[in-house]
Amino acid sequence: MQSILITIHHYLAFVVIILLAIATVNGIKGNSGENMFEDKHRKINLFALIGTHTMLLLGLVLMFMALSNVDMGSIMKDAAARKAYIEHPTVGILAAILVTIGNAKSKKSIGNGKKFKATMIFFGLALVLVLSRLPWEKLF
């Protein structure tokens, strides 16, 4: 069961990174021009939101499965374990919060410029956070 969840979490990371990058690029392009915030932009933001939250939930389930018999003191002394069990999940939670705020602001804002700006800022920050704590050595 755990190996299946790890595999899904692993491959979903690629999808989430691509969706966050597309949403961020849409925000940058829309913010710099006079583009209309269309339904396709809203859907990309929504899919990025769903992917990010799904990845977060899978990650939290995996973390609690792994931490059921681990000493937290030993985790904090080991840099690799600290990254895997503390930093990686914390940044994942922050990224999901940023995506949620960005999606809500892009839906509620009045005016295309404000919608694109919210998308650019919040989805871009979430993308940077995800990329900063990704376990690159395990991806390929």
Biotite code that builds the C-alpha atoms (Angstrom):
import biotite.structure as struc

atoms = struc.array([
    struc.Atom([0.000, 0.000, 0.000], chain_id="A", res_id=1, res_name="MET", atom_name="CA", element="C"),
    struc.Atom([2.730, 2.438, 0.971], chain_id="A", res_id=2, res_name="GLN", atom_name="CA", element="C"),
    struc.Atom([4.720, 1.809, -2.217], chain_id="A", res_id=3, res_name="SER", atom_name="CA", element="C"),
    struc.Atom([1.644, 2.555, -4.342], chain_id="A", res_id=4, res_name="ILE", atom_name="CA", element="C"),
    struc.Atom([1.082, 5.844, -2.512], chain_id="A", res_id=5, res_name="LEU", atom_name="CA", element="C"),
    struc.Atom([4.753, 6.773, -2.883], chain_id="A", res_id=6, res_name="ILE", atom_name="CA", element="C"),
    struc.Atom([4.592, 6.095, -6.632], chain_id="A", res_id=7, res_name="THR", atom_name="CA", element="C"),
    struc.Atom([1.442, 8.201, -7.051], chain_id="A", res_id=8, res_name="ILE", atom_name="CA", element="C"),
    struc.Atom([2.947, 11.009, -4.951], chain_id="A", res_id=9, res_name="HIS", atom_name="CA", element="C"),
    struc.Atom([6.137, 10.819, -7.030], chain_id="A", res_id=10, res_name="HIS", atom_name="CA", element="C"),
    struc.Atom([4.462, 11.106, -10.440], chain_id="A", res_id=11, res_name="TYR", atom_name="CA", element="C"),
    struc.Atom([1.863, 13.609, -9.267], chain_id="A", res_id=12, res_name="LEU", atom_name="CA", element="C"),
    struc.Atom([4.766, 15.926, -8.391], chain_id="A", res_id=13, res_name="ALA", atom_name="CA", element="C"),
    struc.Atom([5.579, 16.264, -12.101], chain_id="A", res_id=14, res_name="PHE", atom_name="CA", element="C"),
    struc.Atom([1.959, 17.108, -12.926], chain_id="A", res_id=15, res_name="VAL", atom_name="CA", element="C"),
    struc.Atom([1.728, 19.682, -10.130], chain_id="A", res_id=16, res_name="VAL", atom_name="CA", element="C"),
    struc.Atom([4.995, 21.370, -11.139], chain_id="A", res_id=17, res_name="ILE", atom_name="CA", element="C"),
    struc.Atom([3.800, 21.637, -14.736], chain_id="A", res_id=18, res_name="ILE", atom_name="CA", element="C"),
    struc.Atom([0.392, 23.002, -13.703], chain_id="A", res_id=19, res_name="LEU", atom_name="CA", element="C"),
    struc.Atom([1.923, 25.536, -11.311], chain_id="A", res_id=20, res_name="LEU", atom_name="CA", element="C"),
    struc.Atom([4.370, 26.627, -14.003], chain_id="A", res_id=21, res_name="ALA", atom_name="CA", element="C"),
    struc.Atom([1.577, 27.046, -16.571], chain_id="A", res_id=22, res_name="ILE", atom_name="CA", element="C"),
    struc.Atom([-0.532, 29.036, -14.096], chain_id="A", res_id=23, res_name="ALA", atom_name="CA", element="C"),
    struc.Atom([2.446, 31.230, -13.212], chain_id="A", res_id=24, res_name="THR", atom_name="CA", element="C"),
    struc.Atom([3.292, 31.874, -16.871], chain_id="A", res_id=25, res_name="VAL", atom_name="CA", element="C"),
    struc.Atom([-0.368, 32.697, -17.568], chain_id="A", res_id=26, res_name="ASN", atom_name="CA", element="C"),
    struc.Atom([-0.259, 35.166, -14.687], chain_id="A", res_id=27, res_name="GLY", atom_name="CA", element="C"),
    struc.Atom([2.932, 36.783, -15.967], chain_id="A", res_id=28, res_name="ILE", atom_name="CA", element="C"),
    struc.Atom([1.648, 37.049, -19.540], chain_id="A", res_id=29, res_name="LYS", atom_name="CA", element="C"),
    struc.Atom([-1.748, 38.322, -18.445], chain_id="A", res_id=30, res_name="GLY", atom_name="CA", element="C"),
    struc.Atom([-0.303, 40.817, -15.996], chain_id="A", res_id=31, res_name="ASN", atom_name="CA", element="C"),
    struc.Atom([1.978, 42.330, -18.622], chain_id="A", res_id=32, res_name="SER", atom_name="CA", element="C"),
    struc.Atom([-0.709, 42.688, -21.279], chain_id="A", res_id=33, res_name="GLY", atom_name="CA", element="C"),
    struc.Atom([-4.340, 43.539, -21.747], chain_id="A", res_id=34, res_name="GLU", atom_name="CA", element="C"),
    struc.Atom([-5.506, 39.916, -21.802], chain_id="A", res_id=35, res_name="ASN", atom_name="CA", element="C"),
    struc.Atom([-8.876, 38.753, -20.576], chain_id="A", res_id=36, res_name="MET", atom_name="CA", element="C"),
    struc.Atom([-9.002, 36.317, -17.662], chain_id="A", res_id=37, res_name="PHE", atom_name="CA", element="C"),
    struc.Atom([-10.857, 33.540, -19.422], chain_id="A", res_id=38, res_name="GLU", atom_name="CA", element="C"),
    struc.Atom([-12.372, 30.264, -18.322], chain_id="A", res_id=39, res_name="ASP", atom_name="CA", element="C"),
    struc.Atom([-9.244, 28.365, -19.438], chain_id="A", res_id=40, res_name="LYS", atom_name="CA", element="C"),
    struc.Atom([-7.151, 30.379, -16.960], chain_id="A", res_id=41, res_name="HIS", atom_name="CA", element="C"),
    struc.Atom([-9.600, 29.614, -14.168], chain_id="A", res_id=42, res_name="ARG", atom_name="CA", element="C"),
    struc.Atom([-9.509, 25.897, -15.041], chain_id="A", res_id=43, res_name="LYS", atom_name="CA", element="C"),
    struc.Atom([-5.719, 25.749, -15.031], chain_id="A", res_id=44, res_name="ILE", atom_name="CA", element="C"),
    struc.Atom([-5.717, 27.405, -11.595], chain_id="A", res_id=45, res_name="ASN", atom_name="CA", element="C"),
    struc.Atom([-8.350, 24.935, -10.408], chain_id="A", res_id=46, res_name="LEU", atom_name="CA", element="C"),
    struc.Atom([-6.430, 21.898, -11.693], chain_id="A", res_id=47, res_name="PHE", atom_name="CA", element="C"),
    struc.Atom([-3.263, 23.211, -10.043], chain_id="A", res_id=48, res_name="ALA", atom_name="CA", element="C"),
    struc.Atom([-5.222, 23.624, -6.809], chain_id="A", res_id=49, res_name="LEU", atom_name="CA", element="C"),
    struc.Atom([-6.652, 20.099, -6.997], chain_id="A", res_id=50, res_name="ILE", atom_name="CA", element="C"),
    struc.Atom([-3.273, 18.585, -7.850], chain_id="A", res_id=51, res_name="GLY", atom_name="CA", element="C"),
    struc.Atom([-1.499, 20.444, -5.064], chain_id="A", res_id=52, res_name="THR", atom_name="CA", element="C"),
    struc.Atom([-4.063, 19.433, -2.461], chain_id="A", res_id=53, res_name="HIS", atom_name="CA", element="C"),
    struc.Atom([-4.076, 15.814, -3.633], chain_id="A", res_id=54, res_name="THR", atom_name="CA", element="C"),
    struc.Atom([-0.307, 15.691, -3.448], chain_id="A", res_id=55, res_name="MET", atom_name="CA", element="C"),
    struc.Atom([-0.395, 17.258, 0.027], chain_id="A", res_id=56, res_name="LEU", atom_name="CA", element="C"),
    struc.Atom([-2.913, 14.724, 1.314], chain_id="A", res_id=57, res_name="LEU", atom_name="CA", element="C"),
    struc.Atom([-0.934, 11.798, -0.097], chain_id="A", res_id=58, res_name="LEU", atom_name="CA", element="C"),
    struc.Atom([2.240, 13.210, 1.397], chain_id="A", res_id=59, res_name="GLY", atom_name="CA", element="C"),
    struc.Atom([0.673, 13.647, 4.820], chain_id="A", res_id=60, res_name="LEU", atom_name="CA", element="C"),
    struc.Atom([-0.652, 10.088, 4.780], chain_id="A", res_id=61, res_name="VAL", atom_name="CA", element="C"),
    struc.Atom([2.804, 8.820, 3.809], chain_id="A", res_id=62, res_name="LEU", atom_name="CA", element="C"),
    struc.Atom([4.459, 10.933, 6.485], chain_id="A", res_id=63, res_name="MET", atom_name="CA", element="C"),
    struc.Atom([2.194, 9.657, 9.250], chain_id="A", res_id=64, res_name="PHE", atom_name="CA", element="C"),
    struc.Atom([2.692, 6.071, 8.069], chain_id="A", res_id=65, res_name="MET", atom_name="CA", element="C"),
    struc.Atom([6.469, 6.535, 8.195], chain_id="A", res_id=66, res_name="ALA", atom_name="CA", element="C"),
    struc.Atom([6.555, 8.427, 11.495], chain_id="A", res_id=67, res_name="LEU", atom_name="CA", element="C"),
    struc.Atom([4.556, 5.850, 13.432], chain_id="A", res_id=68, res_name="SER", atom_name="CA", element="C"),
    struc.Atom([7.710, 4.278, 14.866], chain_id="A", res_id=69, res_name="ASN", atom_name="CA", element="C"),
    struc.Atom([10.432, 6.942, 14.510], chain_id="A", res_id=70, res_name="VAL", atom_name="CA", element="C"),
    struc.Atom([12.180, 8.978, 17.201], chain_id="A", res_id=71, res_name="ASP", atom_name="CA", element="C"),
    struc.Atom([11.834, 12.702, 16.439], chain_id="A", res_id=72, res_name="MET", atom_name="CA", element="C"),
    struc.Atom([15.097, 13.507, 18.220], chain_id="A", res_id=73, res_name="GLY", atom_name="CA", element="C"),
    struc.Atom([17.050, 11.367, 15.793], chain_id="A", res_id=74, res_name="SER", atom_name="CA", element="C"),
    struc.Atom([15.256, 12.947, 12.830], chain_id="A", res_id=75, res_name="ILE", atom_name="CA", element="C"),
    struc.Atom([16.265, 16.439, 13.882], chain_id="A", res_id=76, res_name="MET", atom_name="CA", element="C"),
    struc.Atom([19.943, 15.398, 14.142], chain_id="A", res_id=77, res_name="LYS", atom_name="CA", element="C"),
    struc.Atom([20.063, 13.897, 10.632], chain_id="A", res_id=78, res_name="ASP", atom_name="CA", element="C"),
    struc.Atom([19.948, 16.472, 7.803], chain_id="A", res_id=79, res_name="ALA", atom_name="CA", element="C"),
    struc.Atom([18.486, 14.104, 5.197], chain_id="A", res_id=80, res_name="ALA", atom_name="CA", element="C"),
    struc.Atom([15.782, 12.838, 7.550], chain_id="A", res_id=81, res_name="ALA", atom_name="CA", element="C"),
    struc.Atom([14.977, 16.389, 8.662], chain_id="A", res_id=82, res_name="ARG", atom_name="CA", element="C"),
    struc.Atom([14.515, 17.441, 5.037], chain_id="A", res_id=83, res_name="LYS", atom_name="CA", element="C"),
    struc.Atom([12.291, 14.449, 4.314], chain_id="A", res_id=84, res_name="ALA", atom_name="CA", element="C"),
    struc.Atom([10.136, 14.509, 7.454], chain_id="A", res_id=85, res_name="TYR", atom_name="CA", element="C"),
    struc.Atom([10.105, 18.171, 8.507], chain_id="A", res_id=86, res_name="ILE", atom_name="CA", element="C"),
    struc.Atom([11.071, 20.609, 5.739], chain_id="A", res_id=87, res_name="GLU", atom_name="CA", element="C"),
    struc.Atom([9.470, 18.816, 2.769], chain_id="A", res_id=88, res_name="HIS", atom_name="CA", element="C"),
    struc.Atom([5.998, 18.479, 4.393], chain_id="A", res_id=89, res_name="PRO", atom_name="CA", element="C"),
    struc.Atom([6.088, 21.981, 5.888], chain_id="A", res_id=90, res_name="THR", atom_name="CA", element="C"),
    struc.Atom([6.863, 23.558, 2.533], chain_id="A", res_id=91, res_name="VAL", atom_name="CA", element="C"),
    struc.Atom([4.155, 21.387, 0.940], chain_id="A", res_id=92, res_name="GLY", atom_name="CA", element="C"),
    struc.Atom([1.618, 22.750, 3.407], chain_id="A", res_id=93, res_name="ILE", atom_name="CA", element="C"),
    struc.Atom([2.744, 26.333, 2.742], chain_id="A", res_id=94, res_name="LEU", atom_name="CA", element="C"),
    struc.Atom([2.552, 25.781, -1.026], chain_id="A", res_id=95, res_name="ALA", atom_name="CA", element="C"),
    struc.Atom([-0.981, 24.411, -0.733], chain_id="A", res_id=96, res_name="ALA", atom_name="CA", element="C"),
    struc.Atom([-1.985, 27.437, 1.351], chain_id="A", res_id=97, res_name="ILE", atom_name="CA", element="C"),
    struc.Atom([-0.516, 29.820, -1.239], chain_id="A", res_id=98, res_name="LEU", atom_name="CA", element="C"),
    struc.Atom([-2.276, 28.045, -4.101], chain_id="A", res_id=99, res_name="VAL", atom_name="CA", element="C"),
    struc.Atom([-5.564, 28.164, -2.200], chain_id="A", res_id=100, res_name="THR", atom_name="CA", element="C"),
    struc.Atom([-5.192, 31.896, -1.512], chain_id="A", res_id=101, res_name="ILE", atom_name="CA", element="C"),
    struc.Atom([-4.137, 32.572, -5.111], chain_id="A", res_id=102, res_name="GLY", atom_name="CA", element="C"),
    struc.Atom([-7.092, 30.665, -6.513], chain_id="A", res_id=103, res_name="ASN", atom_name="CA", element="C"),
    struc.Atom([-9.545, 32.456, -4.227], chain_id="A", res_id=104, res_name="ALA", atom_name="CA", element="C"),
    struc.Atom([-8.087, 35.892, -4.991], chain_id="A", res_id=105, res_name="LYS", atom_name="CA", element="C"),
    struc.Atom([-8.080, 35.257, -8.733], chain_id="A", res_id=106, res_name="SER", atom_name="CA", element="C"),
    struc.Atom([-11.764, 34.303, -8.585], chain_id="A", res_id=107, res_name="LYS", atom_name="CA", element="C"),
    struc.Atom([-12.880, 37.171, -6.335], chain_id="A", res_id=108, res_name="LYS", atom_name="CA", element="C"),
    struc.Atom([-10.788, 39.991, -7.772], chain_id="A", res_id=109, res_name="SER", atom_name="CA", element="C"),
    struc.Atom([-12.472, 42.502, -10.009], chain_id="A", res_id=110, res_name="ILE", atom_name="CA", element="C"),
    struc.Atom([-10.555, 43.307, -13.144], chain_id="A", res_id=111, res_name="GLY", atom_name="CA", element="C"),
    struc.Atom([-8.375, 41.125, -15.295], chain_id="A", res_id=112, res_name="ASN", atom_name="CA", element="C"),
    struc.Atom([-5.114, 42.700, -14.134], chain_id="A", res_id=113, res_name="GLY", atom_name="CA", element="C"),
    struc.Atom([-5.777, 41.878, -10.485], chain_id="A", res_id=114, res_name="LYS", atom_name="CA", element="C"),
    struc.Atom([-6.755, 38.299, -11.326], chain_id="A", res_id=115, res_name="LYS", atom_name="CA", element="C"),
    struc.Atom([-3.586, 37.724, -13.304], chain_id="A", res_id=116, res_name="PHE", atom_name="CA", element="C"),
    struc.Atom([-1.478, 39.446, -10.648], chain_id="A", res_id=117, res_name="LYS", atom_name="CA", element="C"),
    struc.Atom([-2.873, 37.209, -7.899], chain_id="A", res_id=118, res_name="ALA", atom_name="CA", element="C"),
    struc.Atom([-2.216, 34.152, -10.046], chain_id="A", res_id=119, res_name="THR", atom_name="CA", element="C"),
    struc.Atom([1.314, 35.278, -10.842], chain_id="A", res_id=120, res_name="MET", atom_name="CA", element="C"),
    struc.Atom([2.261, 36.037, -7.234], chain_id="A", res_id=121, res_name="ILE", atom_name="CA", element="C"),
    struc.Atom([0.671, 33.176, -5.302], chain_id="A", res_id=122, res_name="PHE", atom_name="CA", element="C"),
    struc.Atom([1.100, 30.371, -7.817], chain_id="A", res_id=123, res_name="PHE", atom_name="CA", element="C"),
    struc.Atom([4.633, 31.571, -8.552], chain_id="A", res_id=124, res_name="GLY", atom_name="CA", element="C"),
    struc.Atom([5.564, 31.548, -4.866], chain_id="A", res_id=125, res_name="LEU", atom_name="CA", element="C"),
    struc.Atom([4.048, 28.080, -4.493], chain_id="A", res_id=126, res_name="ALA", atom_name="CA", element="C"),
    struc.Atom([6.078, 26.872, -7.473], chain_id="A", res_id=127, res_name="LEU", atom_name="CA", element="C"),
    struc.Atom([9.302, 28.265, -5.998], chain_id="A", res_id=128, res_name="VAL", atom_name="CA", element="C"),
    struc.Atom([8.562, 26.629, -2.642], chain_id="A", res_id=129, res_name="LEU", atom_name="CA", element="C"),
    struc.Atom([7.804, 23.252, -4.211], chain_id="A", res_id=130, res_name="VAL", atom_name="CA", element="C"),
    struc.Atom([10.955, 23.384, -6.294], chain_id="A", res_id=131, res_name="LEU", atom_name="CA", element="C"),
    struc.Atom([13.045, 24.411, -3.283], chain_id="A", res_id=132, res_name="SER", atom_name="CA", element="C"),
    struc.Atom([12.219, 21.359, -1.175], chain_id="A", res_id=133, res_name="ARG", atom_name="CA", element="C"),
    struc.Atom([11.793, 18.739, -3.874], chain_id="A", res_id=134, res_name="LEU", atom_name="CA", element="C"),
    struc.Atom([13.928, 15.646, -3.267], chain_id="A", res_id=135, res_name="PRO", atom_name="CA", element="C"),
    struc.Atom([15.794, 15.964, -6.573], chain_id="A", res_id=136, res_name="TRP", atom_name="CA", element="C"),
    struc.Atom([17.910, 12.896, -5.870], chain_id="A", res_id=137, res_name="GLU", atom_name="CA", element="C"),
    struc.Atom([14.768, 10.714, -5.787], chain_id="A", res_id=138, res_name="LYS", atom_name="CA", element="C"),
    struc.Atom([12.990, 12.130, -8.828], chain_id="A", res_id=139, res_name="LEU", atom_name="CA", element="C"),
    struc.Atom([14.895, 10.507, -11.651], chain_id="A", res_id=140, res_name="PHE", atom_name="CA", element="C"),
])
